[in-house]
Amino acid sequence: MSAPAEACQGVAATAVTRLPLGGLLALACAGFVTILTEALPAGLLSPMSVDLGVSRALVGQLVTVYALGSLLAALPMTALTRRLPRRPLLLAAIAGFALVNTLTALTHDYTVMLVARFVAGISAGLLWSLVAGYASRMVVPSLQGRAIAVAMVGTPLALSLGIPAGTLLGQTIGWRWAFGVMSLISVALLVWARLTLPALSAPGAAARQPLLTVLRLPGLRTALLAMFLFVLAHNVLYTYIEPFAALAGAAGWLDRLLLVFGVASLVGIWITGVWVDRGLGLLVVASTLGFIVAALALACWPGSPAVLVAATVVWGLAFGGVATQFQTAVARRAGEAADIAQSFVVTGWNLAIALGGVAGGVMLETVGERWLPVALLAVLLAALAVVLRQPRAWQPVLP
């Protein structure tokens, strides 16, 4: 038996009684950096627009092109790297964030910034194709859902603390400093990840399965389609939350609104962590229904501050655990091919982000921001239909 294999078995044996929190939290911090790098322009549309001399919709495309980088890179990177050790790949992705965030903070050229954001998206595509599989291989099967939940906690933390803090920092001393701080965080994370993550080898025979063979596994396409529709709806609104919130007079307290969203997301991922290994299907249905209720309220009362806050709480609760929910479903359906299946998660997730940014930008420039929640409703109702159509997608695979 090889040394990496022995190390993996040792980690899993220890994790029977407790989760390896040091390594899992390093993965969570990697997710924090990824999400914050991706979404930070959404909270800084106006100052970035003025500084770069472009429209708010074009600043929104900095989120879109980031997602395109992840979308286009995920499958090829998985195919090229599936025989390589996991930890060096993860460290390379983190180093990519340090480089491109530094360039984003320094450049005054919108085109250069677009290229930098695309490269950042490639780093994100590589990282997200590794995180869930990494977390699940660090524990025994009965704890995989909980381990993925811990690894995914960086997402709501970025939304609840990082983006509001970055938005406030950008509004007070300049948006460039926010990206500079992201570079420093990435450098520190490189050290932490190297010290706490086990050295996992590439997956075995499953790593040689054709991508389309994995995609045809029962229930996998249902989980991926439901995820795509949910994330599409989320990003149509979240990318352009600043102009929509202004309808209710919330432009001056956008950072606090984002904080409310993020704190609610933390609660959502805590609920998911408690129930994901026992009631995944119920969680997915509840998250989708909760987002539908929030979108309906925003569509009916777009100018009400009270409705905006209440809907944001429900929206955050619904969104907080969905990354864990869908990645757990995919990991269950894929089994030993989880790393390959996660590349489809990354592709679908980022395609949804890209299309959400484009669709929201088109609506912003044509019909206006008040119609964004109406688009959400149509997409979310389709997502609910997909979730309910095939219950087996959310059930454990029997041996």
N, C-alpha and C positions, 0 to 999 in steps of 0.2 A: 504493500500500500504506500502511496506517495505521501510526502510530508504534508502538502496542502490538504489532502483528503483526511489525514489523521487530525489535522487542526480543525477541519470542519466538524468532524465527528465529536471532537472534544468540546467545541462550543455548543453543539446541539445537546450533548449530554448534560452540560452545566445548565442549559436553559430549561430543562425539565421543571426545575423548581423556581427559577427566576429568570426574567428577561435580561439579556446583556445590554443594560441601559447605556453604558458608555458608547458603544458602537452604534446602537440604534439612534441615540441623540445626535451623534455626528452625522448620520444620514439625514436626520430631521433638519439639522442646521444647513446641510447641503440643499435640501428642499427649500429652506427659508431663503437662501441666497438666490436660488433659481427663480422662485416666484416673485421675490422683491425686484430682482433685475428685470423681469418680464413686465410687471404691472406698474412699476414706479411712474412711467410717463402718464398713466391715467390720472394720477393725482396732481400732475404738474403741467397739464395741457396749456394753460394760459401763459405762465412764465417761460416755458420752453418755446411756445409759439412766438412770443415777442422777441426773445433772444435770438432765435434762429431765423426769424423773418418769414415764417410759413404759417399756414392756417392751423387751427386746432385739429381739423380732420387729418391733416398730414402728420401732425405729431402723433395722433392716434395710430397711424400706420407704422410707427416705431414698434408698437405692440404686435401689429400684424406681421411685419417682416421677421421679428424674433420668432414668432410662431411658425413662419414658413421655413426658417432655418431648422427648427426641430422637426417639422413635418417631413422635409426632404432628406434629412440626415438619419432619422431613426432606423429605418429599414436597412439602408446600405451599411450604416455603422454596425448594426447588429450582425449582418452577414459577414462583414470584414473582421469583426473582433470576437466572434463567439468562441473561438478556440484560445483566446488569450486570458491570462489571470485577471480577476475582477478588480482588485484594489488599485493597480496602476492605472487602469482605465478611469476609475472614479477620480483619482487624484488629477489626472490629465484634464478631466472636465472642469474640476474646481479651478485649476490654474487658468483655464480659458476665461472664466468669469473675471479673475483678477486682471487679466490683460485687457479685455474688451471694456470693462467698466472704467478702467483708467483712460482708455482712448475716448470713450463717450464723454467723460468729464472734461477732457482737454480740447476736443475738436470744436470748431465753429462752423464746420461745413456739414450741411444736412445730408448730403450724399455719403460722405465718409461715415456719418453716424448711422445711416441705414446699413452700410456694409458691416460696421462693427456690431450692430444689433443682430444681423443675420448670422455672424460668426458666434455670437452669444447663444443664439438659438441652436446652433449645432452642438455647442457644449451642453445645452439643456437636453437636447435629444439623446445624447450619449448618457448623461446622468440619469434621466428618468427611465431609460431602458434597463438600468442596473439596480435602482434603489429597492423596488419591491422584491425582486428576486434575491438580492443581497440580504434583505431583512428576513425573508422566509427561510433562507438557507442557514441562518444563524440560530434557528430554534427548531423544536420538534413540531410535527404537523399540527398538533392540537393548539399550539400557540401562534400559528402563522398569522391569523387575522389580527391578533393583538400586537404582534411585532410590527406588522405593516402599519397599524394605527399609530404606534409610537413614531415610526419612521416618517409618517405623513404629517406629524404634528407641526412641522415647520411651515406647512402651507397656511393654516389659520393664524399661526404666530406672525408670519409675514404680513398677512392681511390685517391682523388686529393691532400689532405694534409697529412693524417695520414700515408699512406704507403710510400710516398716519404720521409716524415720526419723520419719514422721508419727505412727506408732503409739507409738514410744518417746517422742517429744515430748509427745504427748497423755497418756501414762501418768505423765510426770514433772512437767511444769509446766502441764498442762491442754490438753484437746482443742481449745479455742477458738484457742489460739496456732497450732495446725497450720493451721487455715483462714486465719488472719491472714497467715501466711507465704505461703500460696498466692496471696493477693491481691498481695503484693509481687512475687512471681515473675511474675504476669500483667502487671503494669505494666512490668517490665523487658523482658518478651518483646515487648510492643507496640513498643518502640523497636527492638529487634533485628530483628523481622520487617519493619518499615518500611524498614530500612536494607539488608537482604540479599535480600529477595524481589523478583523481577522483576515489573513491572506487566503482568499478563496480561489480555488482553481476554476477554470472554465467548466461549464456543465459537461456531462459525459456524452453518451450516444445521442441524447435528445438534442444536443447542440448541432447535430448534423442533419436533423430533419428539415425538409424543404419548408419554406415559410407558408406556402399555400396548404400544405398538409396540416400544419398547426392551426391555420385559420379555419379549417373545416371541422375542427373538434366540436362535438355537440354542445350547444349553448353559448359558444364563444362569440359568434357573430351577433347574437341577441344582446349580450352584455356590452359589446363594443358599440353597437348602434344606439342603445339607450344612453350610454355614456356620451357619445357624440352629440346627441340632441340636447341633453342636459347642459353640457358645457357650452354649446352654441348659444343657447338661451342666456346663460349666465354672462357670457362675454359681450353679447349685443348691448346689454345694459351696463356692465361694470366698466368696460373700456370708456364709456361716455357718461359715467356717473356725475362728473362735474357739471356739464350743462343741464342734465336732467334734474339734479338736486337744486340747481338755481331756480327752477320753476317754483319751488316751495320756499325760496328765500334762504337756502342752505349754503350758498356759495361761501359765506364767511365762516362757516363751521363744518366745512367738508372733512377736515381732518378728524373731527370728533364723530362725524357720521361713519367714516371708515373704521374708526375705533369700535363703534357699536357693532358694525358688521363683523369685525374680526373677533371680538369677544364672544359674540353669538356663535361664530364658527368654531371657536374653541370648545364651547359647550356641545356643539354638534359632533365634533370629533371625539369628545369624551363619551357621549352616548353611544357612538358607533363602536368605540373601543370596548365598551362593556358588553354590547350585544352582537357584535359582528360574527363571532364564532357560533352563535346560537340562533340568530334571527336575521340573517342577511337579507332575505327577500322582503321581510316586513320593513326593514330600514330603508331599502331602495324605494319602495312604494311611498313610505311616509315622507322621505326627502322630496320626491317628485310632487306629491300633493301639497306639501308645504310651500314649495316654490310657486306652484300654480296659484295658491291663495295670495301670496305676496304680490305676484304679477297682476292679479285681478284687482287688488286694492290700489296699486299704483296706476293702473289704467283708468280706474274710475275716479280717483281723487289725486291727480298729479300735482296739484298746487298746495296740498295740505302738509304742513310740517309734521303734524302728529302722525298722519298716515305714513309719511315717508319714513319716520323713525320706526314705527311699529312694523311696517313691511320689511324694513332693513333687518330688524331682529329676526323675523321669520325666515327671510331669505338667507341670512347667515347661518341659522340653525340647520336649514335644509342643505346648504352648500358645504358646511364644515366637514362632514364625513364622507362625501361622495367619492373623493379620490381613493380613500381606503376601501369603501364599499365596492367600487368597480374593479379596483386592482385585486382585491381579495377574490371576487367572482372570477376574474380572468385567471388568477393563479390556481384556483381550484379546478377550473376546466382544463387548464393546460398541463398541470402536474409537473413532470420533469422538464417540460418545454417552457417553463414559466418565463425564462429570460427572452426567448423568442417571442412569446405572446405579448410581453410587455412592450416590445417594439411597435406592435399594432396599437397598444394603448397610447403610446407617445404620438404616433402618427394621427390617430383619430382625435386625440385631445387637442393637438396643435392645429389640425385642420379646422376644428371647431373654433379655436381662438382666432385663427386667421379670417375665417368666413364671418365670425362675429364682429371683428374689427371692421371689415369691409362693409358688411351689411349695415352696421350701426353708423358708420361714416356716411354712407349713401343716404340713410334716413335723416341723419342730422342736417345734411345739406339740402334735402328736398322737402320732406313732409314735416321735419322738425322733431325735437327730442321728446315731445309729449306722446308720440306714437310708439316709442320704443317698447313699453310694456305690452302693447297689443301684439307686437311681433313675438314677444316672449310667450304669450299665452298659446298661440298657434303651435309653436315648436314644442312647448312642454306637454300639451295634450297629445301630440304625436309620441313623445317620449313615454308618457304613461301607458299608452296603448301597447308600445313595444315591451315595456316592463311586465305588463299583465298577460301578454300573449304566450310567453313560454316560461312558466315557473321553474322549470328544471335548471335554467341558467343560474339561478341563485341558490341551488342546493349543492351540498357536498357531493363529490364524485365517489360512488361506492367502489370499494376495492374489487 
